[in-house]
Amino acid sequence: MLPSALSAESTPSDCEAASPGPACVLPLLPLSVGPVGPLCTARIGGLDCALEQGSFIASAPPPTISLTVVAWNIAKSGCNAEGARGNGIAPQIAVLQDRSLIPEFDVLLLSEVSRGCAFQGRQCASAHNVSAARVFAEALGMAYAYGIERLNPDGGVSRECSEGNALLSRYPLLNVDQHTFEAQCCYGLRPPGRLAVTAQIELGGGISISASSTHLESGMGADPGFFTRAAQAAELARIGRFVTPFAVVGGD
């Protein structure tokens, strides 16, 4: 168990101002026990949120022993960024489908993926009130899994607005799971907290690899986020879900 840098009464701003330590670990925001949106249930100390999964693989791809992997922070599904990333999902999918920009890939690791959010503006119409992970998977013909790391303020009991990580693959996903890190700080203090989505990818011919899509805490130098990021990376390495000889771990 990592030592807590602050007391239970501390706030995120206190965390950011704390003296550097092994990690800035705080309790998640207080919640009553009960439903929180359609897919999350509050528990003492955090949230339990169901994984979203699906597959749009039309036909089995040929067996392979090599993979091309792409990782991309899509910035709230293209609705919290400037320039090309700030125009919603449709232009992002177009980039991924343009072979003059990106070679054909087998695995896609997405960060800051939104679901059910009421985005404003015509440029974000393609991301409005949808599961972005599902939209990407359907457009690209891939299997996918999406895990919630943060519930945003414009959600609620009647309509969820969430943000998280997605793992997409041209090959089937097996043993899909999610792991919410014990070490949380700063951005990750809104429940459920930063996490990793993990799965086994079946490449055919009896070969499979382990894969994980994550978005570790950010920070440099003496920033508490830096220590939390290191603690999350160590936690991911030891959770014991990399059960194959080879593994892919990526994200922002």
Disulfide bonds with the S-S distance in Angstrom:
Cys15-Cys24 1.97
Cys40-Cys49 2.15
Cys79-Cys124 2.17
Cys117-Cys161 2.10
Cys185-Cys186 2.26
